[in-house]
Amino acid sequence: MGFRSEEMCLAQLFLQSGSAYDCISELGEMGLVEFRDLNPSVSSFQRRFVSEIKRCEEMERILGYLLREIRKANLAVPEAEIPPVAPAPKNVLEIMEQLQRLEVELSEVAKNKEKLQRNLLELTEYTHMLRITHTFMHSRSRHEALGPQYEEFPSLETESVTGCTSMQRLGAKLGFISGLIQRVKVEAFERMLWRVCKGYTILSYAEVDESLADLDTGEINKNVVFLISFWGDQIGQKVQKICDCYHCHLYPHPETDEERADVMDSLRTRIHDLQNVLHRTEDYLKQVLHKASESAHSWVLQVKKMKAIYHILNLCSFDVTNKCLIAEVWCPVSDLANLRRTLEEGSRKGDATVPSFVNRIPSSDTPPTLLRSNKFTSGFQSIVEAYGVGDYREASPAPYTIITFPFLFAVMFGDLGHGSVMTLFALWMVLTEKDHKRRRPGNQVWTTFFDGRYIILMMGLFSIYTGLIYNDCFSKSLNIFGSAWSVKAMFTKQEWTNETLQTNALLTLDPNVSGVFSGPYPLGIDPIWNMAVNRLTFLNSYKMKMSVIIGVIHMSFGVVLSVFNHLHFRQKFKIYLLFLPELLFLLCLFGYLVFMIFYKWLAFSVRDSQLAPSILIHFINMFLMQESATTPLYPGQIGLQVFLVVVALLSVPVLLFGRPLYLYWLHHGGKSLGVHRVCLCSCGYERVRRVSEEDLSPSVVHDEEEGLSDSGGPREVKFDFGDVFLHQAIHTIEYCLGCVSNTASYLRLWALSLAHAQLSEVLWAMVMRLGLRMSSRLGVLFLVPVFSVFALLTISILLVMEGLSAFLHALRLHWVEFQNKFYSGTGVKFAPFDFSLLPSVFEQDGLL
């Protein structure tokens, strides 16, 4: 990771038609360049290689079908040990034919399997129907044997002379309809039968013990076997239509027991044969899918690379002879040699008679921003880029963020115990990162934690450090070096007696008494403060002053970093008209506040601490330019404060009018200060150092590296004094007010640190102390659930919730209070053509 982005250049690639595919393939493997679109006015459907892209999309469709079938079969798709390169154009048709044959074979086998499963399901349902309806018929036979007290159709009266019903006289015959229906539809089905058939049907039903799958939806449903008895064909037609409306599965009902037995025997034989055939079909399908899964990942990578190559070729333009492709790329200057070697390798693989070559060309466009990072710095670089990608060659805050971000987090999160837990968790992720990368879990929350493992590790280590400074470990202090305060001296010097102990609930140690206070604690805060009643008052003062000191130093460092931008872009006038007024305004006011804090700490000892004046009162009186009623901090304080306020006030008009007036004078023929035009390189690439876009006018785009205009000379600059003055006025107001608000914003360090400490203390007092106070033998057993609850609340509240809160506040301090002092973040990130960075639709869908 560098302190500013790498130097970029615009280059033209001349690719021979025969080797262009191989050259682009080699560039995709290396990830060196970012291509520009030379055909912006041509739609994607009218470009030269649109048919090849459609072929790749067809192969992607087949691969998607293949991967879904592999996923259904619960087979793993092994990754290739060596990622395959993009296939040669002559091998594309072979891969296409292989995938098409595999698709046809799989679709036929899948259709046969589905047909067999459907037939097996129908036969199984038919078997259940025959078995259950057989019990219906036997129960009816028993009812008929009871004699005249049971009537099948009570609404049909029997004539005494003929001995037959009125329906039988009309020629109607008893019919049966049987089948299966889903359990949730039974009640509505029964009501519909009663209303439509006027009671001339009898419905008997029973639930099937076995749950059956619906092949259309794939759901497992409970089904019910029903048997409907009815008189006459007309009623039968109505019943048939009702069954069709409710999607019932109807099966023929045998009339005799002998016929039922024959059908049952035939069904058993057919089910057994179907199961054997289905098992063989599934085995064959698994063999085909297993063989396909071995090559599926390689096919996916090859098709992805091939499609990406043709997309890049569509960005290129042809020369007048149609024998050479011309491409324009952004490339880091340090990688130009690698780019030439890559083109040579591509030309060799493509058997080109004329090698491809690269030519560096001038450009007035702003290059993209490239900041290289590794697995340790990538997380911190992401934090910076979430605010905005830096401008080209602008100073990057990422190297400093590696230290300042975890430190500010630790100031708010400082606890030795909590920092140790966080460090161990991050260390575990770091040590097992290879296994986690290989598994690639789909949990987005876990992926976020894993990607920030080095950030968490640094935050944990800094939290351990600040925890030692605060002497805080799970709200308890560690007495490592022994307290510097002694109670014994109060008795030996006759300050306290036994009567004093009996008559006073609270006692104060007097450090003025010899032997009571032997000196400062070697590291951090003395552990005796953990027992003191005024501990919170002491920590309030300490952490509030510490927050102001850290905030002013952090902001001043941000202002100082802007000097490196001014010097690099050769804009020395900004040092005098921007940097110095900003730094003077900040240091004369809030830098003086830090000075008063340190002076008060050093100038007043224990003996005269009662005479120490309030810094806040003195700071307020400084703005009012009046003498304080309290004792001054040092001789000549009033004069110095008036001088600092005057300097700060004089910095404002310089900041407001300095740059607009200088640019106005410069535009009208004045001698430039820090504006250079330097002609470099004999190859025609001209570097022009000019005033940047924000220096002249927002309507004119400038860069610190700028080429020639179309006419061959420098472009005419349009200057608008009103726009420049308006932008500078906004910047001045924002900076001056921001110095006040940003300094107050750093007090969040104090607030969150106290909140974290108090939450930790409350959790210990309300949970852990209960288990430690039990003195019986059961106390050890009771301590186990108490510790479990304490650990759960500590992790969920103090580590996760409080950690996230401190993380967000540290993020805000870097984005708003630190980075806006020197970092604009309005650049465009360098996006190289790299196969490893290309997204895969199959990974997004969870198929890989």
C-alpha positions, 0 to 999 in steps of 0.5 A: 500500500502506497501513500498515494495512488500509482502513476497511470498512463493511457496506452493503445494496443494494436492487436492482430486479428488472428491473435487478438483473442489470445492477447486479451486472454493473457491480459485477463489472466494478468489483470494489468489494464482497464479497457476503454470503450471505443464504440460508445455510440454502437448498441450492444446488439450491433457489435461485431462479436455479438453472435459469440456472446450469444453462444456463450450465454447459451452455454451458460444456460446449459451449465445452469441446467446442469448445475441445478440437476447436480444440486438436486442429486446432492453432488458436490462440484469439485474445483479444479486444482489449476484454473483452466485458461480460456479455450481457443476459438476452434475448441468452442464448438466442441465444448458447445456440442459436448454440453448440448449432448449432455443436456439432451441426455440429461433431459431424456433421463430426467423425463423418464425418471419423472414419468416413472415416479409419476406412474409409481405414485399413481400405482401407490395411490391406487393400492391405498385406494383399494385397501381402504375402500375394501374396509368401506364395503365390508362395513356396509355389508355388516350394516345391511345384515342388521335388517330394516333398521339400516337404510342405505338411502333413507330418503328413497321409499321402498314400495311394498308390492314390488319391493324396489325403490323409486330409483330402481323403477326408473332404471337407475343403477347404483354407481361408485366413484373412488379416488384420492384428494388432499386433506385440506380440501375434504370439507369443502369437497363434502359440502359441494357434493351435498349442495349439488347432488341434493343428498343423493350421494353417500361419501365415505373417506379415510386418511392415508397413513403414508404422506405422498409427494405431489410431483407437480409442486414437490410438496409432501401432502396428507391425502384422503381416500374417498368412496362416493355411492350414487344413483343414476348417470346424471348424478354420476356426471355431476360427481365427476365434474366436482372431482375434476374441479377439486383435482381429485385423483380418480381410480376405477372401483372393482365391483367384486372381491375377486376382481379387487384381489386380482387388481391388487396382485397386479399392482404389487407386481407392477410396483415392484418392477417400476421400483427396480427400473426407477432405481436403475434410472437413478443410478444411471442419472447419478453416474452421468451427473457425477461424471459431469460434475467433475468438469462442470467447474472447469466449463463454468470458468472457461465459458466465463472467461470466453464471454469476458474476452468477447465483451472486451473485443466488442470495446475495440475498434478495427483499423481501415484494413480490418486486419488489426484491432485497436484498444485503449487501456489505462495501465500503471506505468510500473506495469508497462514492461509486463504489458509488453511481455503479455502481448508477446506471449499472446501473439506467440500463442496465436501464431501471429505473423506480426506481433501485437504491440503497445504505444503510450499516448497523451490524454487530458482525461483524468486517469483512474485511481489505483492503490495496491493492497494485500490481505492485511491492508485491504480492510482498511483500504475498504474503510477509506473507499467507503467514504470515496475513492481518492483522486488520482495521485492524491495522498491516501489516508489508508496507511495512517488509518491502519494505526489511527482507526483501531486506536480511536476504537480502543479509546472508546472500547478500552478493556483488557478482558474484552480486547483479549476476547476480540483478539483471540477471535480475530487470531482464530480467523487469521490462523484458519483463513485458508480453510474458511476461504476454501469453504466459502460460506454463504452467510453474509454476516460471517463473510463481513466479519471474516473480511475484516479479520485483520481490522478486528485483530488490530482493534483487539490489540489496541483495546488490550493496550488501552485496557492496561492504560485504563486498568480495566479488565471486565470492570475490575482493576489489576494490581500488577505493580502495587498501589502507590497510595497507602492508608497506613501513613494516615494513621502513623501521622495521626491524621486518622484514629479509630474514632475517625473510622467509627464516625465517618462513612467516607474518608479521603486520603490526603496526598499532602501527608508524607507517605500517603502517595509515593508517586504515579502508577508505572502503567496506567491508572492506579488500581485504588481508583476502582475502590474510590467513591469519586472514581467516576469524577476522576475518570470524567476529567481525565477522559474528557481532556484526553479526548480533546487532546487526541482530537486536536492532534488528529485534526492537525495531522489531517491538515498537515497531510494536505501539504503533501498534496499541494507539493506533489501537484506543484501548487505552492500558493495553496501552502500560503493561502490554504494550509497556513491559515487553516493550521493557524486558525486551528492551533491558535484556538484549539491548540492553545486549549491543549497547551492549557491542559498540559500546562495545568497538569505540569504547573500545579502540584498536589499542594496547590491543586486547590488553587488551579483555575478552570480551563473552561472559564479561561477559554471562554474569556479568551474569546471575550477578550476580558480578564478572568476573576480567577487566578491566571494560569501563568504571567502574561496570559491575557496578552498571549490569548489576545494575540492568538485570537487576533491571529486566528481572526486574521486567518479567516479573510486570508482563507476566504479571499487569498486563493480567489484573488491570486487566481484572478491575478494569475489569470490576468497575466500575473507571474505564476507561483507553483504552476509549471508546464513541463514537456516530458518524453520524446514519444509525444506524451506531454505532462502539463502541470496546471492549476487543478479544476477546483482552482479555476472553474468547475466548468473546466476539467484539469488534472495534474497530468494533462495532455495536448488539446486537439489543436496541438497546444494547451487548451484555453482556460475559462476562469469565472471569479464568481464560481471560485469565490463562492466555492472558497466561501463555502470551504471557509465557512465549513472549515471554521465552523467545523473546527469547533464542531469537530473538536466537540465531536471528539468528545464521543471518545470520552462518552463512549469510553465511560458508557462501556466501563459503566455497562461492564461494571453493571453487568458484573455487579448484577450477574457475576457477583451473585454467583461469587457471593454464594458461600455454600457447596452449591455455589460452585454448581450455581456459578456455572449457569451464572458464568454462562449468562455473564459470558452470553451478555458480555459477548452479545452486549459489550462485544457485539453491540458496544463494539459495533457502536465504537466501530461506527463512531471511529468510522465517523471520526475518520470520515468527517473530522480527519479525511475532509481536511485533505482528502476529496474522495471524488476519483474513479477506482481502477477496474482492471480486466481480471478473470479472478474479479469477474462475478459469476451468475452461478455463484450469485445463485448459490449453484457453485 
